[in-house]
Amino acid sequence: MTQAQLATIAHLDRSALAKIESGTRQVSALELARLATALDARIEWFVGDEPAPLLSRRNMAEPGAPSPAVDATVERISRGVLFVREHDPRLSASAIEPKPFPTTLAECEALAVTVRDELGVGADAPLDRLAERGERLGLLTFSLDLGGSANAADAATMLLDTGGVALINGQLKVGRRRLALAHEIGHFLVADDYTVDWRIAAEQNAERREQRLDRFARALLLPAGAVRQQWDALLRGPEGSLRTAAVKLASSYRVDMSTLARRLQELNIVDGKAAGIVREVRTKKADIVDFDLVVSHELAPPELPDSYIRAVLGLYRKETISAPRALDLLLDTWPVSELPDLPERAEQAIWQYL
């Protein structure tokens, strides 16, 4: 939005807006309200403290490119979480010490083993309920449909004073949603500021850093020992074939075929040709029936953390916030009719407020 466009929408002279921006002219409450409406922002955003500006995002379509819609959404979520925390300390997260950034492939694998233990999952077991487990580390995960345009990143993370929030593009298929969250868990744990400014993507090591976190994400979802053992067992089974093994293993660990193929190849389990075949496999409805597969809808949008929802509803029940504010904090994913009923007050209760 240009300065002239904003001035027109907010019913201000362009020269007045320029002076407001430069700090040489005061702004009235009504002008501030019009600016907030034009920018789709809440008024307190202009006068309150900002969330910590440590942002990472994963954009596979165009790595390093700016994602303004995603950035605005994750900032809205962060401000909402900070507001709710202020009134309900139970939502607060404990501070954790950032982990060293993995600089080698071996360190990526080792970090994944450590994090699986911290998430409360066995060394070889499928990592289910990823968002719920991530909350143990202090990361609140939100899944919203952000669209499929080139500037819509797969995911983003904002670090807060303690803990953080992750935003997942719910339009992705379930395997990619889980991979995106695993990647963001890596960013969160190493407190990585790779994309504080999107121009940093021009640095020579930026892409390598993202590749290391992608390796961590794959290792987190597909532990090396289990993949080797189960792949061999599936190929030797009575229905053993490359396609059958891929369908069963991908379903068991809830990953997409591209992630599985990449993992099999980097562990030297298959060669490039076989990896290409796995990458093209598509799980059919017949496979789900024949192999009794579990169909996962994890991180299907809209999904908000249960703890966050309970905190928002608690503030509404106590009338700390109004119904419109509750719906705003719930990111407009709830209709007003689904909010809890509040008890009617006696007529004399009006004097509590006057």
BALOBA-1460 file (C-alpha; in Angstrom, 3 decimals):
// residues 354
<rec num="1" residu="m" x="0.000" y="0.000" z="0.000"/>
<rec num="2" residu="t" x="1.439" y="3.336" z="-0.988"/>
<rec num="3" residu="q" x="1.334" y="6.391" z="1.226"/>
<rec num="4" residu="a" x="-1.217" y="7.980" z="-1.116"/>
<rec num="5" residu="q" x="-3.450" y="4.888" z="-1.012"/>
<rec num="6" residu="l" x="-3.364" y="4.732" z="2.772"/>
<rec num="7" residu="a" x="-4.089" y="8.457" z="3.063"/>
<rec num="8" residu="t" x="-7.130" y="8.080" z="0.804"/>
<rec num="9" residu="i" x="-8.545" y="5.071" z="2.672"/>
<rec num="10" residu="a" x="-7.967" y="6.718" z="6.063"/>
<rec num="11" residu="h" x="-9.421" y="10.082" z="4.881"/>
<rec num="12" residu="l" x="-6.215" y="12.000" z="5.527"/>
<rec num="13" residu="d" x="-4.168" y="14.397" z="3.451"/>
<rec num="14" residu="r" x="-1.024" y="12.741" z="2.196"/>
<rec num="15" residu="s" x="1.084" y="15.514" z="3.714"/>
<rec num="16" residu="a" x="-0.586" y="14.939" z="7.105"/>
<rec num="17" residu="l" x="0.101" y="11.207" z="6.902"/>
<rec num="18" residu="a" x="3.744" y="11.873" z="6.018"/>
<rec num="19" residu="k" x="4.098" y="14.102" z="9.096"/>
<rec num="20" residu="i" x="2.428" y="11.468" z="11.301"/>
<rec num="21" residu="e" x="4.853" y="8.836" z="10.017"/>
<rec num="22" residu="s" x="7.848" y="11.088" z="10.616"/>
<rec num="23" residu="g" x="6.657" y="12.022" z="14.109"/>
<rec num="24" residu="t" x="6.262" y="15.749" z="13.401"/>
<rec num="25" residu="r" x="2.451" y="15.800" z="13.704"/>
<rec num="26" residu="q" x="0.192" y="14.461" z="16.420"/>
<rec num="27" residu="v" x="-2.546" y="11.976" z="15.530"/>
<rec num="28" residu="s" x="-6.028" y="12.130" z="16.991"/>
<rec num="29" residu="a" x="-7.898" y="9.135" z="18.367"/>
<rec num="30" residu="l" x="-10.319" y="9.195" z="15.418"/>
<rec num="31" residu="e" x="-7.465" y="9.371" z="12.919"/>
<rec num="32" residu="l" x="-5.751" y="6.486" z="14.652"/>
<rec num="33" residu="a" x="-8.978" y="4.474" z="14.484"/>
<rec num="34" residu="r" x="-9.256" y="5.115" z="10.740"/>
<rec num="35" residu="l" x="-5.620" y="4.116" z="10.221"/>
<rec num="36" residu="a" x="-6.175" y="0.923" z="12.227"/>
<rec num="37" residu="t" x="-9.191" y="0.036" z="10.079"/>
<rec num="38" residu="a" x="-7.293" y="0.758" z="6.866"/>
<rec num="39" residu="l" x="-4.362" y="-1.415" z="7.970"/>
<rec num="40" residu="d" x="-6.565" y="-4.165" z="9.465"/>
<rec num="41" residu="a" x="-4.853" y="-3.695" z="12.826"/>
<rec num="42" residu="r" x="-5.988" y="-3.171" z="16.385"/>
<rec num="43" residu="i" x="-5.491" y="0.307" z="17.831"/>
<rec num="44" residu="e" x="-3.392" y="-0.937" z="20.745"/>
<rec num="45" residu="w" x="-0.848" y="-2.298" z="18.254"/>
<rec num="46" residu="f" x="0.216" y="1.296" z="17.616"/>
<rec num="47" residu="v" x="0.886" y="2.096" z="21.254"/>
<rec num="48" residu="g" x="1.854" y="-1.211" z="22.882"/>
<rec num="49" residu="d" x="5.057" y="-3.183" z="22.872"/>
<rec num="50" residu="e" x="5.758" y="-5.284" z="19.798"/>
<rec num="51" residu="p" x="6.445" y="-9.028" z="19.949"/>
<rec num="52" residu="a" x="10.096" y="-9.943" z="19.717"/>
<rec num="53" residu="p" x="10.948" y="-9.512" z="16.009"/>
<rec num="54" residu="l" x="12.609" y="-12.898" z="15.654"/>
<rec num="55" residu="l" x="10.791" y="-14.563" z="12.790"/>
<rec num="56" residu="s" x="11.560" y="-17.603" z="10.694"/>
<rec num="57" residu="r" x="9.544" y="-18.881" z="7.799"/>
<rec num="58" residu="r" x="9.685" y="-21.862" z="5.455"/>
<rec num="59" residu="n" x="8.810" y="-21.087" z="1.857"/>
<rec num="60" residu="m" x="9.549" y="-24.051" z="-0.392"/>
<rec num="61" residu="a" x="8.048" y="-22.395" z="-3.470"/>
<rec num="62" residu="e" x="10.379" y="-19.387" z="-3.301"/>
<rec num="63" residu="p" x="12.951" y="-19.690" z="-0.470"/>
<rec num="64" residu="g" x="13.852" y="-16.379" z="1.110"/>
<rec num="65" residu="a" x="11.051" y="-14.452" z="-0.592"/>
<rec num="66" residu="p" x="8.953" y="-12.063" z="1.517"/>
<rec num="67" residu="s" x="5.608" y="-13.440" z="2.709"/>
<rec num="68" residu="p" x="3.676" y="-10.359" z="3.904"/>
<rec num="69" residu="a" x="0.347" y="-12.143" z="4.463"/>
<rec num="70" residu="v" x="2.036" y="-14.871" z="6.516"/>
<rec num="71" residu="d" x="4.053" y="-12.310" z="8.481"/>
<rec num="72" residu="a" x="0.921" y="-10.307" z="9.294"/>
<rec num="73" residu="t" x="-0.947" y="-13.421" z="10.431"/>
<rec num="74" residu="v" x="1.830" y="-14.707" z="12.668"/>
<rec num="75" residu="e" x="2.172" y="-11.235" z="14.201"/>
<rec num="76" residu="r" x="-1.574" y="-11.158" z="14.894"/>
<rec num="77" residu="i" x="-1.334" y="-14.567" z="16.571"/>
<rec num="78" residu="s" x="1.697" y="-13.508" z="18.617"/>
<rec num="79" residu="r" x="-0.006" y="-10.371" z="19.871"/>
<rec num="80" residu="g" x="-3.077" y="-12.403" z="20.778"/>
<rec num="81" residu="v" x="-1.018" y="-14.946" z="22.725"/>
<rec num="82" residu="l" x="0.813" y="-12.165" z="24.591"/>
<rec num="83" residu="f" x="-2.513" y="-10.509" z="25.482"/>
<rec num="84" residu="v" x="-4.037" y="-13.754" z="26.773"/>
<rec num="85" residu="r" x="-0.875" y="-14.538" z="28.751"/>
<rec num="86" residu="e" x="-1.088" y="-11.144" z="30.404"/>
<rec num="87" residu="h" x="-4.522" y="-12.041" z="31.808"/>
<rec num="88" residu="d" x="-4.030" y="-15.797" z="32.239"/>
<rec num="89" residu="p" x="-0.489" y="-16.707" z="33.357"/>
<rec num="90" residu="r" x="-1.294" y="-20.420" z="32.973"/>
<rec num="91" residu="l" x="-0.636" y="-19.999" z="29.256"/>
<rec num="92" residu="s" x="2.908" y="-18.793" z="29.892"/>
<rec num="93" residu="a" x="5.838" y="-20.961" z="28.837"/>
<rec num="94" residu="s" x="9.060" y="-21.599" z="30.674"/>
<rec num="95" residu="a" x="12.259" y="-20.178" z="29.221"/>
<rec num="96" residu="i" x="14.494" y="-22.751" z="27.564"/>
<rec num="97" residu="e" x="18.141" y="-22.559" z="26.621"/>
<rec num="98" residu="p" x="18.587" y="-22.470" z="22.803"/>
<rec num="99" residu="k" x="20.290" y="-25.538" z="21.408"/>
<rec num="100" residu="p" x="23.445" y="-25.252" z="19.259"/>
<rec num="101" residu="f" x="22.714" y="-25.021" z="15.552"/>
<rec num="102" residu="p" x="23.577" y="-28.340" z="13.828"/>
<rec num="103" residu="t" x="26.391" y="-27.671" z="11.382"/>
<rec num="104" residu="t" x="26.907" y="-31.249" z="10.163"/>
<rec num="105" residu="l" x="24.568" y="-34.011" z="9.049"/>
<rec num="106" residu="a" x="25.572" y="-36.076" z="12.073"/>
<rec num="107" residu="e" x="24.601" y="-33.195" z="14.369"/>
<rec num="108" residu="c" x="21.214" y="-32.951" z="12.616"/>
<rec num="109" residu="e" x="20.578" y="-36.632" z="13.324"/>
<rec num="110" residu="a" x="21.766" y="-36.300" z="16.929"/>
<rec num="111" residu="l" x="19.549" y="-33.258" z="17.533"/>
<rec num="112" residu="a" x="16.536" y="-35.181" z="16.224"/>
<rec num="113" residu="v" x="17.224" y="-38.028" z="18.656"/>
<rec num="114" residu="t" x="17.460" y="-35.567" z="21.553"/>
<rec num="115" residu="v" x="14.265" y="-33.753" z="20.603"/>
<rec num="116" residu="r" x="12.300" y="-36.995" z="20.167"/>
<rec num="117" residu="d" x="13.205" y="-37.832" z="23.751"/>
<rec num="118" residu="e" x="12.137" y="-34.381" z="24.951"/>
<rec num="119" residu="l" x="8.841" y="-34.755" z="23.081"/>
<rec num="120" residu="g" x="8.153" y="-37.972" z="24.956"/>
<rec num="121" residu="v" x="8.286" y="-40.396" z="22.038"/>
<rec num="122" residu="g" x="10.405" y="-43.517" z="21.699"/>
<rec num="123" residu="a" x="13.490" y="-43.648" z="19.550"/>
<rec num="124" residu="d" x="11.719" y="-45.588" z="16.772"/>
<rec num="125" residu="a" x="8.011" y="-44.860" z="17.298"/>
<rec num="126" residu="p" x="5.939" y="-42.706" z="14.909"/>
<rec num="127" residu="l" x="5.766" y="-39.127" z="16.158"/>
<rec num="128" residu="d" x="2.044" y="-38.417" z="16.414"/>
<rec num="129" residu="r" x="0.248" y="-35.358" z="17.857"/>
<rec num="130" residu="l" x="3.179" y="-33.194" z="16.847"/>
<rec num="131" residu="a" x="1.551" y="-29.874" z="17.761"/>
<rec num="132" residu="e" x="0.474" y="-31.162" z="21.172"/>
<rec num="133" residu="r" x="3.945" y="-32.515" z="21.885"/>
<rec num="134" residu="g" x="5.576" y="-29.307" z="20.659"/>
<rec num="135" residu="e" x="3.628" y="-27.402" z="23.280"/>
<rec num="136" residu="r" x="5.708" y="-29.219" z="25.909"/>
<rec num="137" residu="l" x="8.662" y="-27.255" z="24.572"/>
<rec num="138" residu="g" x="6.735" y="-23.972" z="24.746"/>
<rec num="139" residu="l" x="5.691" y="-23.772" z="21.081"/>
<rec num="140" residu="l" x="2.007" y="-23.057" z="20.411"/>
<rec num="141" residu="t" x="0.978" y="-24.227" z="16.930"/>
<rec num="142" residu="f" x="-1.806" y="-22.720" z="14.816"/>
<rec num="143" residu="s" x="-2.905" y="-24.175" z="11.465"/>
<rec num="144" residu="l" x="-4.788" y="-21.870" z="9.098"/>
<rec num="145" residu="d" x="-5.518" y="-21.993" z="5.388"/>
<rec num="146" residu="l" x="-3.088" y="-19.392" z="4.014"/>
<rec num="147" residu="g" x="-3.705" y="-20.164" z="0.344"/>
<rec num="148" residu="g" x="-1.401" y="-21.591" z="-2.259"/>
<rec num="149" residu="s" x="0.105" y="-18.491" z="-3.849"/>
<rec num="150" residu="a" x="3.865" y="-18.185" z="-4.233"/>
<rec num="151" residu="n" x="4.085" y="-15.659" z="-1.392"/>
<rec num="152" residu="a" x="2.269" y="-17.983" z="1.039"/>
<rec num="153" residu="a" x="4.989" y="-19.725" z="3.002"/>
<rec num="154" residu="d" x="4.576" y="-23.290" z="4.264"/>
<rec num="155" residu="a" x="5.048" y="-22.171" z="7.865"/>
<rec num="156" residu="a" x="6.446" y="-19.463" z="10.111"/>
<rec num="157" residu="t" x="7.580" y="-19.143" z="13.710"/>
<rec num="158" residu="m" x="7.734" y="-16.133" z="16.015"/>
<rec num="159" residu="l" x="9.831" y="-16.308" z="19.172"/>
<rec num="160" residu="l" x="8.261" y="-14.584" z="22.175"/>
<rec num="161" residu="d" x="9.879" y="-13.493" z="25.439"/>
<rec num="162" residu="t" x="9.355" y="-17.101" z="26.519"/>
<rec num="163" residu="g" x="8.158" y="-19.801" z="24.188"/>
<rec num="164" residu="g" x="6.880" y="-19.045" z="20.718"/>
<rec num="165" residu="v" x="4.118" y="-19.533" z="18.172"/>
<rec num="166" residu="a" x="4.192" y="-21.527" z="14.955"/>
<rec num="167" residu="l" x="1.854" y="-20.929" z="12.032"/>
<rec num="168" residu="i" x="1.305" y="-23.765" z="9.547"/>
<rec num="169" residu="n" x="-0.271" y="-23.316" z="6.125"/>
<rec num="170" residu="g" x="-3.201" y="-25.681" z="6.480"/>
<rec num="171" residu="q" x="-3.743" y="-25.840" z="2.734"/>
<rec num="172" residu="l" x="-0.789" y="-28.231" z="2.507"/>
<rec num="173" residu="k" x="-1.447" y="-31.955" z="2.631"/>
<rec num="174" residu="v" x="-1.019" y="-33.621" z="6.012"/>
<rec num="175" residu="g" x="2.480" y="-34.974" z="5.331"/>
<rec num="176" residu="r" x="3.815" y="-31.587" z="4.318"/>
<rec num="177" residu="r" x="2.039" y="-29.898" z="7.224"/>
<rec num="178" residu="r" x="3.832" y="-32.199" z="9.637"/>
<rec num="179" residu="l" x="7.172" y="-31.700" z="7.894"/>
<rec num="180" residu="a" x="6.700" y="-27.923" z="8.000"/>
<rec num="181" residu="l" x="5.986" y="-28.043" z="11.734"/>
<rec num="182" residu="a" x="8.982" y="-30.309" z="12.385"/>
<rec num="183" residu="h" x="11.112" y="-27.765" z="10.509"/>
<rec num="184" residu="e" x="9.728" y="-24.896" z="12.591"/>
<rec num="185" residu="i" x="10.355" y="-26.822" z="15.806"/>
<rec num="186" residu="g" x="13.993" y="-26.862" z="14.706"/>
<rec num="187" residu="h" x="13.992" y="-23.090" z="14.156"/>
<rec num="188" residu="f" x="12.354" y="-22.598" z="17.549"/>
<rec num="189" residu="l" x="14.788" y="-24.798" z="19.459"/>
<rec num="190" residu="v" x="17.915" y="-23.196" z="18.013"/>
<rec num="191" residu="a" x="16.385" y="-19.690" z="18.219"/>
<rec num="192" residu="d" x="17.437" y="-19.246" z="14.618"/>
<rec num="193" residu="d" x="17.032" y="-15.773" z="13.122"/>
<rec num="194" residu="y" x="17.542" y="-16.843" z="9.520"/>
<rec num="195" residu="t" x="14.723" y="-14.681" z="8.211"/>
<rec num="196" residu="v" x="14.553" y="-11.721" z="10.563"/>
<rec num="197" residu="d" x="15.096" y="-9.823" z="7.311"/>
<rec num="198" residu="w" x="14.244" y="-11.646" z="4.088"/>
<rec num="199" residu="r" x="17.312" y="-10.138" z="2.404"/>
<rec num="200" residu="i" x="19.502" y="-12.331" z="4.567"/>
<rec num="201" residu="a" x="18.492" y="-15.118" z="2.179"/>
<rec num="202" residu="a" x="21.089" y="-13.695" z="-0.163"/>
<rec num="203" residu="e" x="23.831" y="-14.837" z="2.169"/>
<rec num="204" residu="q" x="25.746" y="-17.847" z="0.927"/>
<rec num="205" residu="n" x="25.063" y="-19.959" z="4.008"/>
<rec num="206" residu="a" x="21.327" y="-19.199" z="4.265"/>
<rec num="207" residu="e" x="20.234" y="-22.038" z="2.006"/>
<rec num="208" residu="r" x="22.595" y="-24.440" z="3.750"/>
<rec num="209" residu="r" x="21.136" y="-23.534" z="7.136"/>
<rec num="210" residu="e" x="17.649" y="-24.314" z="5.843"/>
<rec num="211" residu="q" x="18.890" y="-27.597" z="4.412"/>
<rec num="212" residu="r" x="20.275" y="-28.549" z="7.821"/>
<rec num="213" residu="l" x="16.926" y="-27.862" z="9.479"/>
<rec num="214" residu="d" x="15.146" y="-29.832" z="6.765"/>
<rec num="215" residu="r" x="17.482" y="-32.755" z="7.488"/>
<rec num="216" residu="f" x="16.640" y="-32.403" z="11.191"/>
<rec num="217" residu="a" x="12.901" y="-32.374" z="10.368"/>
<rec num="218" residu="r" x="13.131" y="-35.552" z="8.301"/>
<rec num="219" residu="a" x="15.196" y="-37.258" z="11.005"/>
<rec num="220" residu="l" x="12.659" y="-36.188" z="13.621"/>
<rec num="221" residu="l" x="9.750" y="-37.727" z="11.712"/>
<rec num="222" residu="l" x="11.626" y="-40.711" z="10.245"/>
<rec num="223" residu="p" x="14.206" y="-42.054" z="12.748"/>
<rec num="224" residu="a" x="17.099" y="-43.683" z="10.908"/>
<rec num="225" residu="g" x="17.181" y="-47.033" z="12.725"/>
<rec num="226" residu="a" x="13.450" y="-47.652" z="12.439"/>
<rec num="227" residu="v" x="13.330" y="-46.684" z="8.770"/>
<rec num="228" residu="r" x="16.151" y="-49.076" z="7.863"/>
<rec num="229" residu="q" x="14.659" y="-51.962" z="9.813"/>
<rec num="230" residu="q" x="11.054" y="-51.503" z="8.710"/>
<rec num="231" residu="w" x="11.893" y="-50.855" z="5.062"/>
<rec num="232" residu="d" x="13.818" y="-54.116" z="4.873"/>
<rec num="233" residu="a" x="11.033" y="-56.013" z="6.661"/>
<rec num="234" residu="l" x="8.346" y="-54.603" z="4.367"/>
<rec num="235" residu="l" x="10.277" y="-55.533" z="1.234"/>
<rec num="236" residu="r" x="10.727" y="-59.088" z="2.515"/>
<rec num="237" residu="g" x="7.078" y="-59.473" z="3.543"/>
<rec num="238" residu="p" x="4.494" y="-61.522" z="1.639"/>
<rec num="239" residu="e" x="3.241" y="-58.432" z="-0.196"/>
<rec num="240" residu="g" x="6.715" y="-56.995" z="-0.533"/>
<rec num="241" residu="s" x="7.226" y="-54.490" z="-3.326"/>
<rec num="242" residu="l" x="8.697" y="-51.014" z="-3.580"/>
<rec num="243" residu="r" x="5.261" y="-49.441" z="-3.846"/>
<rec num="244" residu="t" x="3.724" y="-51.437" z="-0.987"/>
<rec num="245" residu="a" x="6.659" y="-50.701" z="1.306"/>
<rec num="246" residu="a" x="6.422" y="-46.976" z="0.505"/>
<rec num="247" residu="v" x="2.657" y="-46.823" z="1.109"/>
<rec num="248" residu="k" x="2.856" y="-48.646" z="4.449"/>
<rec num="249" residu="l" x="5.904" y="-46.799" z="5.784"/>
<rec num="250" residu="a" x="4.641" y="-43.355" z="4.760"/>
<rec num="251" residu="s" x="1.279" y="-44.071" z="6.379"/>
<rec num="252" residu="s" x="2.838" y="-45.393" z="9.589"/>
<rec num="253" residu="y" x="5.046" y="-42.325" z="10.053"/>
<rec num="254" residu="r" x="2.543" y="-39.869" z="8.504"/>
<rec num="255" residu="v" x="4.876" y="-38.348" z="5.952"/>
<rec num="256" residu="d" x="4.455" y="-37.522" z="2.270"/>
<rec num="257" residu="m" x="6.167" y="-39.578" z="-0.417"/>
<rec num="258" residu="s" x="8.635" y="-36.844" z="-1.314"/>
<rec num="259" residu="t" x="9.884" y="-36.728" z="2.286"/>
<rec num="260" residu="l" x="10.071" y="-40.514" z="2.473"/>
<rec num="261" residu="a" x="11.990" y="-40.758" z="-0.814"/>
<rec num="262" residu="r" x="14.458" y="-38.100" z="0.303"/>
<rec num="263" residu="r" x="14.975" y="-39.836" z="3.630"/>
<rec num="264" residu="l" x="15.505" y="-43.277" z="2.083"/>
<rec num="265" residu="q" x="18.088" y="-41.857" z="-0.293"/>
<rec num="266" residu="e" x="20.018" y="-39.811" z="2.284"/>
<rec num="267" residu="l" x="20.255" y="-42.912" z="4.491"/>
<rec num="268" residu="n" x="21.603" y="-44.867" z="1.490"/>
<rec num="269" residu="i" x="18.705" y="-47.323" z="1.705"/>
<rec num="270" residu="v" x="17.719" y="-46.809" z="-1.941"/>
<rec num="271" residu="d" x="19.449" y="-45.339" z="-4.976"/>
<rec num="272" residu="g" x="18.305" y="-42.357" z="-6.978"/>
<rec num="273" residu="k" x="16.200" y="-44.418" z="-9.373"/>
<rec num="274" residu="a" x="14.267" y="-46.157" z="-6.587"/>
<rec num="275" residu="a" x="13.833" y="-42.841" z="-4.762"/>
<rec num="276" residu="g" x="12.290" y="-41.401" z="-7.911"/>
<rec num="277" residu="i" x="9.806" y="-44.277" z="-8.030"/>
<rec num="278" residu="v" x="8.869" y="-43.787" z="-4.366"/>
<rec num="279" residu="r" x="8.398" y="-40.063" z="-4.945"/>
<rec num="280" residu="e" x="5.753" y="-40.780" z="-7.607"/>
<rec num="281" residu="v" x="3.761" y="-43.248" z="-5.479"/>
<rec num="282" residu="r" x="0.253" y="-42.134" z="-4.529"/>
<rec num="283" residu="t" x="-1.718" y="-43.800" z="-1.776"/>
<rec num="284" residu="k" x="-5.114" y="-44.896" z="-3.100"/>
<rec num="285" residu="k" x="-8.377" y="-45.568" z="-1.296"/>
<rec num="286" residu="a" x="-7.871" y="-49.246" z="-2.125"/>
<rec num="287" residu="d" x="-4.552" y="-49.156" z="-0.230"/>
<rec num="288" residu="i" x="-6.280" y="-47.721" z="2.846"/>
<rec num="289" residu="v" x="-8.751" y="-50.619" z="2.815"/>
<rec num="290" residu="d" x="-6.322" y="-53.386" z="1.793"/>
<rec num="291" residu="f" x="-3.627" y="-52.472" z="4.312"/>
<rec num="292" residu="d" x="-5.922" y="-51.119" z="7.058"/>
<rec num="293" residu="l" x="-4.075" y="-47.808" z="7.048"/>
<rec num="294" residu="v" x="-4.703" y="-45.016" z="9.541"/>
<rec num="295" residu="v" x="-5.933" y="-41.854" z="7.810"/>
<rec num="296" residu="s" x="-4.497" y="-38.816" z="9.580"/>
<rec num="297" residu="h" x="-6.063" y="-35.355" z="9.574"/>
<rec num="298" residu="e" x="-3.409" y="-33.841" z="11.813"/>
<rec num="299" residu="l" x="-3.114" y="-30.045" z="11.681"/>
<rec num="300" residu="a" x="-6.215" y="-29.769" z="9.465"/>
<rec num="301" residu="p" x="-7.232" y="-26.091" z="9.378"/>
<rec num="302" residu="p" x="-8.416" y="-24.295" z="11.322"/>
<rec num="303" residu="e" x="-6.619" y="-25.702" z="14.341"/>
<rec num="304" residu="l" x="-5.743" y="-23.713" z="17.450"/>
<rec num="305" residu="p" x="-4.062" y="-25.036" z="20.616"/>
<rec num="306" residu="d" x="-6.582" y="-26.343" z="23.147"/>
<rec num="307" residu="s" x="-4.789" y="-24.546" z="25.968"/>
<rec num="308" residu="y" x="-5.086" y="-21.241" z="24.107"/>
<rec num="309" residu="i" x="-8.782" y="-21.771" z="23.357"/>
<rec num="310" residu="r" x="-9.506" y="-22.629" z="27.006"/>
<rec num="311" residu="a" x="-7.691" y="-19.480" z="28.136"/>
<rec num="312" residu="v" x="-9.653" y="-17.270" z="25.726"/>
<rec num="313" residu="l" x="-12.973" y="-18.808" z="26.807"/>
<rec num="314" residu="g" x="-11.967" y="-18.343" z="30.438"/>
<rec num="315" residu="l" x="-11.403" y="-14.630" z="29.872"/>
<rec num="316" residu="y" x="-14.774" y="-14.384" z="28.123"/>
<rec num="317" residu="r" x="-16.582" y="-16.170" z="30.969"/>
<rec num="318" residu="k" x="-15.027" y="-13.768" z="33.465"/>
<rec num="319" residu="e" x="-16.040" y="-10.912" z="31.140"/>
<rec num="320" residu="t" x="-12.468" y="-9.728" z="30.944"/>
<rec num="321" residu="i" x="-13.062" y="-9.594" z="27.190"/>
<rec num="322" residu="s" x="-16.153" y="-9.092" z="25.049"/>
<rec num="323" residu="a" x="-17.598" y="-11.515" z="22.514"/>
<rec num="324" residu="p" x="-16.080" y="-9.661" z="19.528"/>
<rec num="325" residu="r" x="-12.674" y="-9.654" z="21.227"/>
<rec num="326" residu="a" x="-12.983" y="-13.379" z="21.978"/>
<rec num="327" residu="l" x="-13.784" y="-14.107" z="18.330"/>
<rec num="328" residu="d" x="-10.862" y="-11.947" z="17.269"/>
<rec num="329" residu="l" x="-8.499" y="-13.869" z="19.574"/>
<rec num="330" residu="l" x="-9.886" y="-17.097" z="18.135"/>
<rec num="331" residu="l" x="-8.797" y="-15.763" z="14.719"/>
<rec num="332" residu="d" x="-12.382" y="-15.626" z="13.443"/>
<rec num="333" residu="t" x="-12.571" y="-19.438" z="13.352"/>
<rec num="334" residu="w" x="-15.598" y="-19.596" z="15.688"/>
<rec num="335" residu="p" x="-19.141" y="-18.277" z="15.175"/>
<rec num="336" residu="v" x="-20.491" y="-16.167" z="18.021"/>
<rec num="337" residu="s" x="-23.199" y="-18.768" z="18.631"/>
<rec num="338" residu="e" x="-20.559" y="-21.264" z="19.833"/>
<rec num="339" residu="l" x="-19.306" y="-19.056" z="22.661"/>
<rec num="340" residu="p" x="-20.456" y="-20.131" z="26.153"/>
<rec num="341" residu="d" x="-23.600" y="-18.575" z="27.590"/>
<rec num="342" residu="l" x="-23.027" y="-15.944" z="30.257"/>
<rec num="343" residu="p" x="-25.356" y="-15.633" z="33.264"/>
<rec num="344" residu="e" x="-27.738" y="-12.697" z="33.220"/>
<rec num="345" residu="r" x="-26.935" y="-10.032" z="35.753"/>
<rec num="346" residu="a" x="-29.369" y="-8.377" z="38.124"/>
<rec num="347" residu="e" x="-30.507" y="-4.922" z="37.125"/>
<rec num="348" residu="q" x="-28.618" y="-3.303" z="39.986"/>
<rec num="349" residu="a" x="-25.345" y="-4.773" z="38.708"/>
<rec num="350" residu="i" x="-25.125" y="-1.870" z="36.281"/>
<rec num="351" residu="w" x="-23.745" y="0.265" z="39.127"/>
<rec num="352" residu="q" x="-20.589" y="-1.853" z="39.144"/>
<rec num="353" residu="y" x="-19.737" y="-0.225" z="35.851"/>
<rec num="354" residu="l" x="-21.064" y="3.314" z="36.314"/>
